[in-house]
Amino acid sequence: MKEDLTLVVLAAGMGSRFGGLKQIEPVGPNGEFIIDYSIYDAIKAGFTKVVFIIKEENYEVFKNTIGSRVEDKIKVFYAFQKNSDVPDTVKIPSERVKPLGTAHAIYAARDIINEKFAIINADDFYGRDGYMKAAEFLRSASMLEYGNIAYEVGNTLTENGAVKRGVIFDEDGYLVKMVESSIQKVDGKVIASPLSKEPSFEIPENQTVSMNLFCFTPKIFEYLKNNIEDFFINNDDILNCEWLIPNVAVESAKANGTKMRIVKTNSKYYGMTYREDLEDLKKGIQNEINNGVYNSNLWG
């Protein structure tokens, strides 16, 4: 019997006024959201459980708007990301409203995930092959191996401006370092400008980059529990700092003696960084429908 595989959907950034947010703007011909295609692709790849990380105050509207569409097709769980969900020694100012970061979002699901899992952003379209590669990796990986489903940067760019990507440098298929960068095509060249303010550099269009589609084992929760206190207590900008998955993925792999395998996909990735990206996404989905990947009425 195949082991359960869980998909964790980071959606705590979504507000209650869904109709005005880009994450749940209809992109399919029957009002489907990006998240519908994500769950559909995950089911096709063999994922058997989905955990939505949301704000508690959005539970009813999220369940009625999204959860109800898929709860008869895959096991559905919810975890609430709260700024109060920190060790007693950590004091988050009451005036801080925004969530504490994507790594903290995973931390919120620590009591309901006991199996290998992959994470995605709710507002990104990753493509079928990305989920297939994630499921294949999770089934074959040891408990001491994490994974990153890496995209060719040329398959992730938009003509509408710069985008943030993690430029991957690997050796023998395993991560050596990741450089979080702002990336844009300029005069036919792909230029990466590190967010750390180091000098910009040119990369080829087939350079692998991270889109935050990470694959983890439950071992990651040990690192999160052991390091959440230090991260927030030692941070000088408690009002704005964010505990982020890319940093935790790299740091926890080192701390746990775990390797991060780089798994390449040829999927086309669509984000919603700019309002103008919406039309490209809709065209991309329509092309997939025309090619028989999706039904015109996805859940029909």
C-alpha positions in Angstrom: 0.0 0.0 0.0 1.3 3.4 -0.9 2.1 5.8 1.9 0.0 8.9 2.5 1.5 12.0 0.9 0.3 15.4 2.1 0.2 18.7 0.3 0.5 21.8 2.5 -1.1 24.9 1.0 0.1 28.2 2.4 -2.9 30.5 2.4 -2.7 32.6 5.5 -2.0 35.6 3.4 -5.5 35.4 2.0 -8.1 37.8 3.4 -11.8 37.4 4.0 -12.8 39.6 1.0 -11.8 36.9 -1.5 -13.3 38.6 -4.6 -10.8 41.4 -4.4 -7.7 39.3 -3.9 -5.5 38.0 -6.7 -5.0 34.6 -5.1 -8.6 33.6 -5.6 -9.5 35.5 -8.7 -11.2 33.2 -11.2 -8.7 31.9 -13.8 -10.5 29.0 -15.3 -13.5 29.0 -17.7 -15.9 28.0 -14.9 -14.6 30.3 -12.2 -11.8 28.0 -11.0 -9.1 29.5 -8.8 -5.4 28.7 -9.1 -5.8 26.6 -5.9 -8.4 24.3 -7.7 -5.8 23.4 -10.3 -3.2 22.8 -7.6 -5.4 20.4 -5.7 -6.5 18.7 -9.0 -2.8 18.2 -10.1 -1.8 17.0 -6.6 -4.6 14.3 -6.6 -3.5 13.2 -10.1 0.1 12.8 -8.7 -1.1 10.7 -5.8 -1.3 13.1 -2.9 -4.0 11.8 -0.5 -4.3 14.7 2.1 -4.3 18.4 1.9 -3.6 20.8 4.8 -4.7 24.4 4.3 -2.8 26.9 6.4 -5.1 29.9 6.9 -6.1 32.6 9.4 -8.6 31.3 11.9 -11.0 34.2 11.2 -11.2 33.1 7.5 -12.1 29.5 8.3 -15.8 29.6 7.4 -15.5 31.6 4.2 -12.4 29.6 3.1 -14.2 26.3 3.7 -17.3 27.4 1.9 -15.4 28.9 -1.0 -12.6 26.4 -1.5 -12.7 23.5 0.9 -16.2 22.4 -0.1 -15.0 21.9 -3.7 -12.4 19.3 -2.8 -13.4 17.7 0.5 -15.1 14.8 -1.3 -12.0 14.2 -3.4 -9.2 14.3 -0.9 -8.8 14.3 2.9 -8.9 18.0 4.0 -7.5 19.5 7.2 -7.0 23.1 8.4 -4.3 24.6 10.5 -4.5 28.2 11.8 -1.5 30.5 11.6 -1.7 32.8 14.6 0.9 35.4 15.7 0.2 34.2 19.3 1.4 30.6 18.4 4.9 31.1 19.7 6.8 30.0 22.8 5.9 31.9 26.0 9.4 33.5 25.9 8.6 35.2 22.6 6.6 38.5 22.7 5.0 39.5 19.4 3.8 43.1 19.6 0.0 43.5 19.4 0.4 46.0 16.6 1.9 43.4 14.3 -0.9 42.2 12.0 0.9 40.4 9.2 1.7 36.7 9.6 5.2 35.7 11.0 6.4 34.0 7.8 6.1 30.9 5.7 8.3 28.8 8.1 6.0 29.7 10.9 3.1 28.6 8.7 4.5 25.1 8.6 5.1 25.2 12.3 1.3 25.8 12.7 0.7 22.4 11.2 3.0 20.5 13.5 0.3 18.5 15.3 -1.6 17.3 12.2 1.3 16.2 9.9 3.1 12.9 10.6 4.0 11.9 7.1 6.1 13.2 4.2 4.7 16.4 2.7 5.2 19.1 0.0 4.4 22.7 0.3 3.1 25.3 -2.2 1.9 28.8 -2.2 -1.8 29.2 -2.7 -1.5 31.8 -5.4 1.0 30.1 -7.7 0.4 27.8 -10.6 3.1 25.1 -10.6 2.0 22.8 -13.4 1.3 19.0 -13.4 4.9 17.8 -13.7 5.9 19.7 -10.6 3.5 17.7 -8.5 4.4 14.4 -10.3 8.1 15.1 -9.5 7.3 16.0 -5.9 5.2 12.8 -5.3 7.9 10.6 -7.0 10.6 12.2 -4.8 8.7 11.8 -1.6 7.9 8.1 -2.2 11.6 7.3 -2.9 13.4 9.7 -0.4 14.7 8.6 2.9 13.7 10.3 6.1 17.0 12.2 6.0 16.5 13.7 2.6 14.6 16.9 1.7 13.8 18.0 -1.8 13.3 21.1 -3.9 11.3 20.9 -7.1 13.4 23.3 -9.3 12.2 25.2 -12.3 14.2 26.5 -15.2 14.2 30.3 -14.7 13.0 30.8 -18.3 9.8 29.0 -17.5 9.1 31.3 -14.6 9.6 34.8 -15.9 7.1 37.5 -16.7 7.4 40.3 -19.3 5.8 42.6 -16.7 8.7 43.2 -14.4 11.2 41.7 -12.0 10.3 38.6 -9.9 11.9 37.0 -6.8 13.4 33.6 -7.2 16.0 31.5 -5.3 18.9 30.8 -7.7 20.1 27.3 -7.1 23.7 26.1 -7.1 23.9 22.3 -6.7 26.6 19.6 -6.8 25.8 16.0 -7.8 22.1 16.8 -7.6 22.2 18.3 -4.1 21.9 21.9 -3.0 25.1 23.7 -2.2 23.6 27.2 -1.8 20.6 29.3 -2.8 20.8 33.0 -3.6 17.5 34.8 -3.1 17.4 37.3 -6.0 15.3 39.7 -7.9 15.4 38.4 -11.5 14.5 40.2 -14.8 15.2 39.8 -18.4 17.1 42.9 -19.7 18.2 43.2 -23.3 17.8 39.5 -23.9 19.8 38.6 -20.8 18.5 37.1 -17.6 20.0 39.2 -14.7 19.8 38.1 -11.1 20.2 40.8 -8.4 20.8 39.2 -5.0 18.5 40.5 -2.2 21.6 40.6 0.0 22.8 43.5 -2.2 25.7 41.6 -3.6 26.6 42.3 -7.2 24.2 41.2 -9.9 25.1 38.4 -12.2 23.8 36.9 -15.5 22.3 33.4 -15.5 21.2 31.2 -18.5 17.5 30.6 -19.2 17.9 26.9 -18.1 19.3 27.9 -14.7 17.4 26.1 -12.0 15.5 28.3 -9.4 13.4 27.6 -6.4 9.7 28.4 -6.4 9.1 27.3 -2.8 7.9 23.9 -3.9 9.8 22.1 -1.1 9.4 18.4 0.0 10.0 17.6 3.6 9.8 14.7 6.1 8.3 15.2 9.6 11.9 15.7 10.8 11.6 19.4 9.8 9.3 19.9 12.8 12.1 19.1 15.2 14.1 22.0 13.7 11.2 24.4 13.8 10.4 23.6 17.4 14.0 23.9 18.4 14.7 27.2 16.6 11.6 29.3 16.7 12.5 30.9 20.0 16.0 31.9 18.9 14.8 33.4 15.6 12.2 35.8 17.1 14.0 36.6 20.3 17.2 37.5 18.5 15.6 39.5 15.7 15.9 43.3 16.0 12.9 44.0 13.7 10.2 42.0 15.4 7.5 44.1 13.8 8.5 43.1 10.3 10.8 40.1 10.4 9.6 36.9 8.7 10.7 33.3 9.4 10.9 32.0 5.8 10.9 28.5 4.4 14.0 28.9 2.0 16.2 29.9 4.9 14.8 27.2 7.2 15.1 24.5 4.5 18.8 25.2 4.0 19.6 25.7 7.7 17.7 22.7 8.9 19.3 20.4 6.3 22.7 21.4 7.7 21.6 21.1 11.3 19.9 17.7 10.9 22.5 16.2 8.7 19.9 16.1 6.0 20.6 16.6 2.3 18.5 18.8 0.0 18.0 17.0 -3.4 17.4 19.2 -6.4 14.7 17.7 -8.6 14.2 19.4 -12.0 10.8 19.9 -13.6 10.0 21.1 -17.1 6.7 22.6 -15.9 5.7 26.1 -16.8 5.2 28.2 -13.7 2.8 31.1 -13.5 2.7 33.6 -10.7 0.6 36.6 -10.0 3.2 39.2 -9.1 1.7 41.7 -11.5 -1.9 42.4 -12.4 -1.0 41.9 -16.1 0.1 38.4 -15.3 -3.5 37.3 -15.0 -4.1 37.2 -18.8 -1.0 35.1 -19.4 -2.1 32.6 -16.7 -5.6 32.3 -18.2 -4.1 31.7 -21.6 -1.8 29.1 -20.2 -4.6 27.2 -18.5 -6.7 27.4 -21.7 -3.8 25.8 -23.6 -3.7 23.0 -21.1 -7.4 22.5 -21.5 -7.0 22.4 -25.3 -4.3 19.8 -24.9 -6.5 17.6 -22.7 -4.7 18.1 -19.4 -7.7 19.6 -17.7 -11.4 19.4 -18.3 -13.1 22.6 -19.3 -15.2 22.2 -16.1 -12.5 21.1 -13.8 -14.6 19.4 -11.1 -17.6 18.6 -13.3 
